[in-house]
């Protein structure tokens, strides 16, 4: 903790520059299909939030699929639309 505090106090410009580079690279890679796949895999491997994100995605998929099937949309169309979050 003390070393981290010293780093922020004495080398704040480098910390800010590093955070800016990290955010720029992640924003750039988020725009590509491969980058989005890598970032999503990393997010799912997070210790506390990974399982939560997976359960949230499954719940969203199930809710969308159930709503479409209940509305009378054919199963092939409902599966396609629910896979894309309803934006197909």
PDB file as gemmi writes it, atoms N, CA and C in Angstrom:
CRYST1    1.000    1.000    1.000  90.00  90.00  90.00 P 1                      
ATOM      1  N   UNK A   1       0.823  -1.196   0.000  1.00  0.00           N  
ATOM      2  CA  UNK A   1       0.000   0.000   0.000  1.00  0.00           C  
ATOM      3  C   UNK A   1       0.862   1.253   0.000  1.00  0.00           C  
ATOM      4  N   UNK A   2       1.931   1.226   0.774  1.00  0.00           N  
ATOM      5  CA  UNK A   2       2.795   2.401   0.849  1.00  0.00           C  
ATOM      6  C   UNK A   2       3.483   2.621  -0.487  1.00  0.00           C  
ATOM      7  N   UNK A   3       3.910   1.542  -1.122  1.00  0.00           N  
ATOM      8  CA  UNK A   3       4.557   1.683  -2.429  1.00  0.00           C  
ATOM      9  C   UNK A   3       3.583   2.237  -3.466  1.00  0.00           C  
ATOM     10  N   UNK A   4       2.340   1.810  -3.413  1.00  0.00           N  
ATOM     11  CA  UNK A   4       1.337   2.326  -4.345  1.00  0.00           C  
ATOM     12  C   UNK A   4       1.084   3.802  -4.091  1.00  0.00           C  
ATOM     13  N   UNK A   5       1.057   4.179  -2.835  1.00  0.00           N  
ATOM     14  CA  UNK A   5       0.861   5.587  -2.490  1.00  0.00           C  
ATOM     15  C   UNK A   5       2.037   6.433  -2.972  1.00  0.00           C  
ATOM     16  N   UNK A   6       3.257   5.941  -2.786  1.00  0.00           N  
ATOM     17  CA  UNK A   6       4.432   6.667  -3.268  1.00  0.00           C  
ATOM     18  C   UNK A   6       4.413   6.791  -4.791  1.00  0.00           C  
ATOM     19  N   UNK A   7       3.985   5.730  -5.459  1.00  0.00           N  
ATOM     20  CA  UNK A   7       3.911   5.762  -6.914  1.00  0.00           C  
ATOM     21  C   UNK A   7       2.949   6.847  -7.387  1.00  0.00           C  
ATOM     22  N   UNK A   8       1.799   6.928  -6.766  1.00  0.00           N  
ATOM     23  CA  UNK A   8       0.808   7.928  -7.166  1.00  0.00           C  
ATOM     24  C   UNK A   8       1.287   9.331  -6.826  1.00  0.00           C  
ATOM     25  N   UNK A   9       1.939   9.489  -5.682  1.00  0.00           N  
ATOM     26  CA  UNK A   9       2.391  10.818  -5.270  1.00  0.00           C  
ATOM     27  C   UNK A   9       3.537  11.335  -6.127  1.00  0.00           C  
ATOM     28  N   UNK A  10       4.497  10.476  -6.421  1.00  0.00           N  
ATOM     29  CA  UNK A  10       5.714  10.946  -7.084  1.00  0.00           C  
ATOM     30  C   UNK A  10       5.719  10.717  -8.590  1.00  0.00           C  
ATOM     31  N   UNK A  11       4.892   9.855  -9.069  1.00  0.00           N  
ATOM     32  CA  UNK A  11       4.877   9.558 -10.493  1.00  0.00           C  
ATOM     33  C   UNK A  11       3.440   9.608 -11.040  1.00  0.00           C  
ATOM     34  N   UNK A  12       2.680  10.560 -10.598  1.00  0.00           N  
ATOM     35  CA  UNK A  12       1.268  10.658 -10.968  1.00  0.00           C  
ATOM     36  C   UNK A  12       1.093  10.801 -12.471  1.00  0.00           C  
ATOM     37  N   UNK A  13       1.983  11.532 -13.137  1.00  0.00           N  
ATOM     38  CA  UNK A  13       1.841  11.731 -14.577  1.00  0.00           C  
ATOM     39  C   UNK A  13       1.960  10.405 -15.319  1.00  0.00           C  
ATOM     40  N   UNK A  14       2.833   9.516 -14.828  1.00  0.00           N  
ATOM     41  CA  UNK A  14       2.986   8.217 -15.476  1.00  0.00           C  
ATOM     42  C   UNK A  14       1.776   7.324 -15.222  1.00  0.00           C  
ATOM     43  N   UNK A  15       1.198   7.427 -14.041  1.00  0.00           N  
ATOM     44  CA  UNK A  15      -0.009   6.663 -13.732  1.00  0.00           C  
ATOM     45  C   UNK A  15      -1.154   7.123 -14.620  1.00  0.00           C  
ATOM     46  N   UNK A  16      -1.317   8.423 -14.745  1.00  0.00           N  
ATOM     47  CA  UNK A  16      -2.381   8.977 -15.589  1.00  0.00           C  
ATOM     48  C   UNK A  16      -2.152   8.600 -17.045  1.00  0.00           C  
ATOM     49  N   UNK A  17      -0.907   8.701 -17.509  1.00  0.00           N  
ATOM     50  CA  UNK A  17      -0.588   8.342 -18.879  1.00  0.00           C  
ATOM     51  C   UNK A  17      -0.837   6.852 -19.123  1.00  0.00           C  
ATOM     52  N   UNK A  18      -0.478   6.004 -18.173  1.00  0.00           N  
ATOM     53  CA  UNK A  18      -0.717   4.563 -18.308  1.00  0.00           C  
ATOM     54  C   UNK A  18      -2.199   4.231 -18.360  1.00  0.00           C  
ATOM     55  N   UNK A  19      -2.987   4.888 -17.522  1.00  0.00           N  
ATOM     56  CA  UNK A  19      -4.438   4.666 -17.540  1.00  0.00           C  
ATOM     57  C   UNK A  19      -5.050   5.135 -18.852  1.00  0.00           C  
ATOM     58  N   UNK A  20      -4.551   6.239 -19.373  1.00  0.00           N  
ATOM     59  CA  UNK A  20      -5.053   6.752 -20.648  1.00  0.00           C  
ATOM     60  C   UNK A  20      -4.725   5.778 -21.780  1.00  0.00           C  
ATOM     61  N   UNK A  21      -3.486   5.258 -21.800  1.00  0.00           N  
ATOM     62  CA  UNK A  21      -3.100   4.304 -22.837  1.00  0.00           C  
ATOM     63  C   UNK A  21      -3.931   3.026 -22.722  1.00  0.00           C  
ATOM     64  N   UNK A  22      -4.123   2.550 -21.496  1.00  0.00           N  
ATOM     65  CA  UNK A  22      -4.922   1.342 -21.287  1.00  0.00           C  
ATOM     66  C   UNK A  22      -6.362   1.535 -21.765  1.00  0.00           C  
ATOM     67  N   UNK A  23      -6.950   2.668 -21.428  1.00  0.00           N  
ATOM     68  CA  UNK A  23      -8.334   2.909 -21.856  1.00  0.00           C  
ATOM     69  C   UNK A  23      -8.430   3.106 -23.367  1.00  0.00           C  
ATOM     70  N   UNK A  24      -7.436   3.726 -23.970  1.00  0.00           N  
ATOM     71  CA  UNK A  24      -7.441   3.909 -25.425  1.00  0.00           C  
ATOM     72  C   UNK A  24      -7.315   2.579 -26.144  1.00  0.00           C  
ATOM     73  N   UNK A  25      -6.422   1.724 -25.660  1.00  0.00           N  
ATOM     74  CA  UNK A  25      -6.243   0.407 -26.293  1.00  0.00           C  
ATOM     75  C   UNK A  25      -7.483  -0.462 -26.132  1.00  0.00           C  
ATOM     76  N   UNK A  26      -8.095  -0.423 -24.954  1.00  0.00           N  
ATOM     77  CA  UNK A  26      -9.295  -1.241 -24.773  1.00  0.00           C  
ATOM     78  C   UNK A  26     -10.445  -0.693 -25.609  1.00  0.00           C  
ATOM     79  N   UNK A  27     -10.549   0.613 -25.737  1.00  0.00           N  
ATOM     80  CA  UNK A  27     -11.589   1.201 -26.591  1.00  0.00           C  
ATOM     81  C   UNK A  27     -11.374   0.865 -28.051  1.00  0.00           C  
ATOM     82  N   UNK A  28     -10.110   0.864 -28.479  1.00  0.00           N  
ATOM     83  CA  UNK A  28      -9.800   0.527 -29.861  1.00  0.00           C  
ATOM     84  C   UNK A  28     -10.091  -0.941 -30.137  1.00  0.00           C  
ATOM     85  N   UNK A  29      -9.680  -1.809 -29.216  1.00  0.00           N  
ATOM     86  CA  UNK A  29      -9.890  -3.234 -29.449  1.00  0.00           C  
ATOM     87  C   UNK A  29     -11.362  -3.613 -29.315  1.00  0.00           C  
ATOM     88  N   UNK A  30     -12.151  -2.844 -28.591  1.00  0.00           N  
ATOM     89  CA  UNK A  30     -13.585  -3.121 -28.438  1.00  0.00           C  
ATOM     90  C   UNK A  30     -14.308  -2.973 -29.772  1.00  0.00           C  
ATOM     91  N   UNK A  31     -13.729  -2.199 -30.687  1.00  0.00           N  
ATOM     92  CA  UNK A  31     -14.386  -1.957 -31.981  1.00  0.00           C  
ATOM     93  C   UNK A  31     -14.210  -3.104 -32.963  1.00  0.00           C  
ATOM     94  N   UNK A  32     -13.271  -4.002 -32.704  1.00  0.00           N  
ATOM     95  CA  UNK A  32     -13.060  -5.128 -33.602  1.00  0.00           C  
ATOM     96  C   UNK A  32     -13.733  -6.370 -33.023  1.00  0.00           C  
ATOM     97  N   UNK A  33     -14.099  -7.305 -33.884  1.00  0.00           N  
ATOM     98  CA  UNK A  33     -14.750  -8.536 -33.419  1.00  0.00           C  
ATOM     99  C   UNK A  33     -13.806  -9.354 -32.551  1.00  0.00           C  
ATOM    100  N   UNK A  34     -12.553  -9.485 -32.983  1.00  0.00           N  
ATOM    101  CA  UNK A  34     -11.584 -10.258 -32.209  1.00  0.00           C  
ATOM    102  C   UNK A  34     -11.291  -9.591 -30.862  1.00  0.00           C  
ATOM    103  N   UNK A  35     -11.160  -8.274 -30.863  1.00  0.00           N  
ATOM    104  CA  UNK A  35     -10.905  -7.554 -29.614  1.00  0.00           C  
ATOM    105  C   UNK A  35     -12.072  -7.680 -28.649  1.00  0.00           C  
ATOM    106  N   UNK A  36     -13.282  -7.597 -29.161  1.00  0.00           N  
ATOM    107  CA  UNK A  36     -14.467  -7.738 -28.311  1.00  0.00           C  
ATOM    108  C   UNK A  36     -14.539  -9.142 -27.722  1.00  0.00           C  
ATOM    109  N   UNK A  37     -14.167 -10.157 -28.508  1.00  0.00           N  
ATOM    110  CA  UNK A  37     -14.151 -11.527 -28.015  1.00  0.00           C  
ATOM    111  C   UNK A  37     -13.128 -11.695 -26.885  1.00  0.00           C  
ATOM    112  N   UNK A  38     -11.940 -11.118 -27.069  1.00  0.00           N  
ATOM    113  CA  UNK A  38     -10.902 -11.213 -26.045  1.00  0.00           C  
ATOM    114  C   UNK A  38     -11.322 -10.497 -24.773  1.00  0.00           C  
ATOM    115  N   UNK A  39     -11.876  -9.299 -24.908  1.00  0.00           N  
ATOM    116  CA  UNK A  39     -12.308  -8.535 -23.730  1.00  0.00           C  
ATOM    117  C   UNK A  39     -13.447  -9.251 -23.013  1.00  0.00           C  
ATOM    118  N   UNK A  40     -14.393  -9.803 -23.764  1.00  0.00           N  
ATOM    119  CA  UNK A  40     -15.505 -10.524 -23.136  1.00  0.00           C  
ATOM    120  C   UNK A  40     -15.016 -11.763 -22.398  1.00  0.00           C  
ATOM    121  N   UNK A  41     -14.038 -12.475 -22.974  1.00  0.00           N  
ATOM    122  CA  UNK A  41     -13.478 -13.642 -22.275  1.00  0.00           C  
ATOM    123  C   UNK A  41     -12.772 -13.225 -20.992  1.00  0.00           C  
ATOM    124  N   UNK A  42     -12.053 -12.109 -21.037  1.00  0.00           N  
ATOM    125  CA  UNK A  42     -11.382 -11.626 -19.825  1.00  0.00           C  
ATOM    126  C   UNK A  42     -12.399 -11.221 -18.769  1.00  0.00           C  
ATOM    127  N   UNK A  43     -13.487 -10.590 -19.199  1.00  0.00           N  
ATOM    128  CA  UNK A  43     -14.524 -10.184 -18.243  1.00  0.00           C  
ATOM    129  C   UNK A  43     -15.169 -11.392 -17.578  1.00  0.00           C  
ATOM    130  N   UNK A  44     -15.365 -12.474 -18.339  1.00  0.00           N  
ATOM    131  CA  UNK A  44     -15.983 -13.670 -17.772  1.00  0.00           C  
ATOM    132  C   UNK A  44     -15.052 -14.408 -16.818  1.00  0.00           C  
ATOM    133  N   UNK A  45     -13.758 -14.145 -16.897  1.00  0.00           N  
ATOM    134  CA  UNK A  45     -12.796 -14.785 -16.005  1.00  0.00           C  
ATOM    135  C   UNK A  45     -12.547 -13.985 -14.728  1.00  0.00           C  
ATOM    136  N   UNK A  46     -13.161 -12.828 -14.600  1.00  0.00           N  
ATOM    137  CA  UNK A  46     -13.002 -12.041 -13.372  1.00  0.00           C  
ATOM    138  C   UNK A  46     -13.552 -12.830 -12.184  1.00  0.00           C  
ATOM    139  N   UNK A  47     -12.851 -12.816 -11.055  1.00  0.00           N  
ATOM    140  CA  UNK A  47     -13.246 -13.672  -9.936  1.00  0.00           C  
ATOM    141  C   UNK A  47     -14.664 -13.436  -9.426  1.00  0.00           C  
ATOM    142  N   UNK A  48     -15.043 -12.229  -9.164  1.00  0.00           N  
ATOM    143  CA  UNK A  48     -16.343 -11.969  -8.570  1.00  0.00           C  
ATOM    144  C   UNK A  48     -17.405 -11.651  -9.609  1.00  0.00           C  
ATOM    145  N   UNK A  49     -17.038 -10.921 -10.644  1.00  0.00           N  
ATOM    146  CA  UNK A  49     -18.014 -10.427 -11.601  1.00  0.00           C  
ATOM    147  C   UNK A  49     -18.242 -11.361 -12.781  1.00  0.00           C  
ATOM    148  N   UNK A  50     -17.322 -12.278 -13.059  1.00  0.00           N  
ATOM    149  CA  UNK A  50     -17.469 -13.201 -14.186  1.00  0.00           C  
ATOM    150  C   UNK A  50     -18.738 -14.030 -14.121  1.00  0.00           C  
ATOM    151  N   UNK A  51     -18.956 -14.770 -13.015  1.00  0.00           N  
ATOM    152  CA  UNK A  51     -20.200 -15.545 -12.923  1.00  0.00           C  
ATOM    153  C   UNK A  51     -21.449 -14.662 -12.936  1.00  0.00           C  
ATOM    154  N   UNK A  52     -21.363 -13.482 -12.349  1.00  0.00           N  
ATOM    155  CA  UNK A  52     -22.500 -12.562 -12.345  1.00  0.00           C  
ATOM    156  C   UNK A  52     -22.828 -12.104 -13.764  1.00  0.00           C  
ATOM    157  N   UNK A  53     -21.800 -11.778 -14.545  1.00  0.00           N  
ATOM    158  CA  UNK A  53     -22.025 -11.365 -15.933  1.00  0.00           C  
ATOM    159  C   UNK A  53     -22.611 -12.505 -16.763  1.00  0.00           C  
ATOM    160  N   UNK A  54     -22.131 -13.721 -16.541  1.00  0.00           N  
ATOM    161  CA  UNK A  54     -22.655 -14.877 -17.281  1.00  0.00           C  
ATOM    162  C   UNK A  54     -24.117 -15.121 -16.936  1.00  0.00           C  
ATOM    163  N   UNK A  55     -24.448 -15.067 -15.654  1.00  0.00           N  
ATOM    164  CA  UNK A  55     -25.846 -15.285 -15.247  1.00  0.00           C  
ATOM    165  C   UNK A  55     -26.759 -14.191 -15.773  1.00  0.00           C  
ATOM    166  N   UNK A  56     -26.264 -12.960 -15.823  1.00  0.00           N  
ATOM    167  CA  UNK A  56     -27.054 -11.857 -16.357  1.00  0.00           C  
ATOM    168  C   UNK A  56     -27.339 -12.058 -17.845  1.00  0.00           C  
ATOM    169  N   UNK A  57     -26.321 -12.497 -18.599  1.00  0.00           N  
ATOM    170  CA  UNK A  57     -26.508 -12.734 -20.029  1.00  0.00           C  
ATOM    171  C   UNK A  57     -27.486 -13.878 -20.279  1.00  0.00           C  
ATOM    172  N   UNK A  58     -27.393 -14.938 -19.477  1.00  0.00           N  
ATOM    173  CA  UNK A  58     -28.313 -16.066 -19.636  1.00  0.00           C  
ATOM    174  C   UNK A  58     -29.740 -15.651 -19.294  1.00  0.00           C  
ATOM    175  N   UNK A  59     -29.893 -14.854 -18.244  1.00  0.00           N  
ATOM    176  CA  UNK A  59     -31.233 -14.387 -17.867  1.00  0.00           C  
ATOM    177  C   UNK A  59     -31.828 -13.497 -18.955  1.00  0.00           C  
ATOM    178  N   UNK A  60     -31.016 -12.628 -19.536  1.00  0.00           N  
ATOM    179  CA  UNK A  60     -31.494 -11.745 -20.602  1.00  0.00           C  
ATOM    180  C   UNK A  60     -31.901 -12.554 -21.834  1.00  0.00           C  
ATOM    181  N   UNK A  61     -31.076 -13.542 -22.193  1.00  0.00           N  
ATOM    182  CA  UNK A  61     -31.397 -14.411 -23.321  1.00  0.00           C  
ATOM    183  C   UNK A  61     -32.693 -15.167 -23.072  1.00  0.00           C  
ATOM    184  N   UNK A  62     -32.850 -15.729 -21.875  1.00  0.00           N  
ATOM    185  CA  UNK A  62     -34.053 -16.503 -21.556  1.00  0.00           C  
ATOM    186  C   UNK A  62     -35.307 -15.636 -21.560  1.00  0.00           C  
ATOM    187  N   UNK A  63     -35.183 -14.444 -21.004  1.00  0.00           N  
ATOM    188  CA  UNK A  63     -36.339 -13.548 -20.956  1.00  0.00           C  
ATOM    189  C   UNK A  63     -36.766 -13.132 -22.365  1.00  0.00           C  
ATOM    190  N   UNK A  64     -35.790 -12.784 -23.214  1.00  0.00           N  
ATOM    191  CA  UNK A  64     -36.107 -12.378 -24.578  1.00  0.00           C  
ATOM    192  C   UNK A  64     -36.699 -13.532 -25.376  1.00  0.00           C  
ATOM    193  N   UNK A  65     -36.087 -14.711 -25.255  1.00  0.00           N  
ATOM    194  CA  UNK A  65     -36.581 -15.878 -25.976  1.00  0.00           C  
ATOM    195  C   UNK A  65     -37.984 -16.252 -25.510  1.00  0.00           C  
ATOM    196  N   UNK A  66     -38.232 -16.223 -24.210  1.00  0.00           N  
ATOM    197  CA  UNK A  66     -39.556 -16.539 -23.682  1.00  0.00           C  
ATOM    198  C   UNK A  66     -40.614 -15.561 -24.135  1.00  0.00           C  
ATOM    199  N   UNK A  67     -40.271 -14.284 -24.160  1.00  0.00           N  
ATOM    200  CA  UNK A  67     -41.219 -13.263 -24.603  1.00  0.00           C  
ATOM    201  C   UNK A  67     -41.565 -13.450 -26.076  1.00  0.00           C  
ATOM    202  N   UNK A  68     -40.546 -13.701 -26.899  1.00  0.00           N  
ATOM    203  CA  UNK A  68     -40.799 -13.884 -28.326  1.00  0.00           C  
ATOM    204  C   UNK A  68     -41.600 -15.151 -28.600  1.00  0.00           C  
ATOM    205  N   UNK A  69     -41.261 -16.233 -27.900  1.00  0.00           N  
ATOM    206  CA  UNK A  69     -42.008 -17.486 -28.096  1.00  0.00           C  
ATOM    207  C   UNK A  69     -43.452 -17.338 -27.615  1.00  0.00           C  
ATOM    208  N   UNK A  70     -43.655 -16.620 -26.520  1.00  0.00           N  
ATOM    209  CA  UNK A  70     -45.001 -16.393 -26.011  1.00  0.00           C  
ATOM    210  C   UNK A  70     -45.833 -15.511 -26.916  1.00  0.00           C  
ATOM    211  N   UNK A  71     -45.156 -14.681 -27.724  1.00  0.00           N  
ATOM    212  CA  UNK A  71     -45.864 -13.787 -28.644  1.00  0.00           C  
ATOM    213  C   UNK A  71     -46.245 -14.472 -29.942  1.00  0.00           C  
ATOM    214  N   UNK A  72     -45.768 -15.698 -30.126  1.00  0.00           N  
ATOM    215  CA  UNK A  72     -46.125 -16.419 -31.334  1.00  0.00           C  
ATOM    216  C   UNK A  72     -45.101 -16.324 -32.442  1.00  0.00           C  
ATOM    217  N   UNK A  73     -43.909 -15.809 -32.148  1.00  0.00           N  
ATOM    218  CA  UNK A  73     -42.859 -15.754 -33.156  1.00  0.00           C  
ATOM    219  C   UNK A  73     -42.341 -17.180 -33.365  1.00  0.00           C  
ATOM    220  N   UNK A  74     -42.135 -17.612 -34.606  1.00  0.00           N  
ATOM    221  CA  UNK A  74     -41.624 -18.968 -34.845  1.00  0.00           C  
ATOM    222  C   UNK A  74     -40.279 -19.186 -34.142  1.00  0.00           C  
ATOM    223  N   UNK A  75     -40.008 -20.430 -33.763  1.00  0.00           N  
ATOM    224  CA  UNK A  75     -38.837 -20.709 -32.935  1.00  0.00           C  
ATOM    225  C   UNK A  75     -37.523 -20.319 -33.601  1.00  0.00           C  
ATOM    226  N   UNK A  76     -37.396 -20.502 -34.912  1.00  0.00           N  
ATOM    227  CA  UNK A  76     -36.148 -20.134 -35.591  1.00  0.00           C  
ATOM    228  C   UNK A  76     -35.937 -18.625 -35.542  1.00  0.00           C  
ATOM    229  N   UNK A  77     -36.978 -17.874 -35.788  1.00  0.00           N  
ATOM    230  CA  UNK A  77     -36.867 -16.416 -35.731  1.00  0.00           C  
ATOM    231  C   UNK A  77     -36.649 -15.912 -34.319  1.00  0.00           C  
ATOM    232  N   UNK A  78     -37.303 -16.548 -33.359  1.00  0.00           N  
ATOM    233  CA  UNK A  78     -37.151 -16.135 -31.966  1.00  0.00           C  
ATOM    234  C   UNK A  78     -35.739 -16.413 -31.468  1.00  0.00           C  
ATOM    235  N   UNK A  79     -35.184 -17.557 -31.865  1.00  0.00           N  
ATOM    236  CA  UNK A  79     -33.820 -17.890 -31.447  1.00  0.00           C  
ATOM    237  C   UNK A  79     -32.830 -16.904 -32.035  1.00  0.00           C  
ATOM    238  N   UNK A  80     -33.002 -16.568 -33.306  1.00  0.00           N  
ATOM    239  CA  UNK A  80     -32.096 -15.614 -33.957  1.00  0.00           C  
ATOM    240  C   UNK A  80     -32.189 -14.238 -33.304  1.00  0.00           C  
ATOM    241  N   UNK A  81     -33.387 -13.780 -33.052  1.00  0.00           N  
ATOM    242  CA  UNK A  81     -33.571 -12.454 -32.451  1.00  0.00           C  
ATOM    243  C   UNK A  81     -33.084 -12.410 -31.009  1.00  0.00           C  
ATOM    244  N   UNK A  82     -33.305 -13.458 -30.246  1.00  0.00           N  
ATOM    245  CA  UNK A  82     -32.868 -13.442 -28.855  1.00  0.00           C  
ATOM    246  C   UNK A  82     -31.354 -13.556 -28.748  1.00  0.00           C  
ATOM    247  N   UNK A  83     -30.723 -14.230 -29.711  1.00  0.00           N  
ATOM    248  CA  UNK A  83     -29.264 -14.342 -29.690  1.00  0.00           C  
ATOM    249  C   UNK A  83     -28.635 -12.973 -29.863  1.00  0.00           C  
ATOM    250  N   UNK A  84     -29.259 -12.115 -30.641  1.00  0.00           N  
ATOM    251  CA  UNK A  84     -28.721 -10.790 -30.890  1.00  0.00           C  
ATOM    252  C   UNK A  84     -29.350  -9.732 -29.988  1.00  0.00           C  
ATOM    253  N   UNK A  85     -29.931 -10.141 -28.909  1.00  0.00           N  
ATOM    254  CA  UNK A  85     -30.498  -9.198 -27.953  1.00  0.00           C  
ATOM    255  C   UNK A  85     -31.747  -8.514 -28.433  1.00  0.00           C  
ATOM    256  N   UNK A  86     -32.418  -9.081 -29.417  1.00  0.00           N  
ATOM    257  CA  UNK A  86     -33.634  -8.477 -29.942  1.00  0.00           C  
ATOM    258  C   UNK A  86     -33.380  -7.439 -31.003  1.00  0.00           C  
ATOM    259  N   UNK A  87     -32.099  -7.199 -31.356  1.00  0.00           N  
ATOM    260  CA  UNK A  87     -31.753  -6.184 -32.333  1.00  0.00           C  
ATOM    261  C   UNK A  87     -31.410  -6.792 -33.683  1.00  0.00           C  
ATOM    262  N   UNK A  88     -32.205  -7.723 -34.130  1.00  0.00           N  
ATOM    263  CA  UNK A  88     -31.905  -8.373 -35.418  1.00  0.00           C  
ATOM    264  C   UNK A  88     -32.902  -7.954 -36.466  1.00  0.00           C  
TER     265      UNK A  88                                                      
END                                                                             
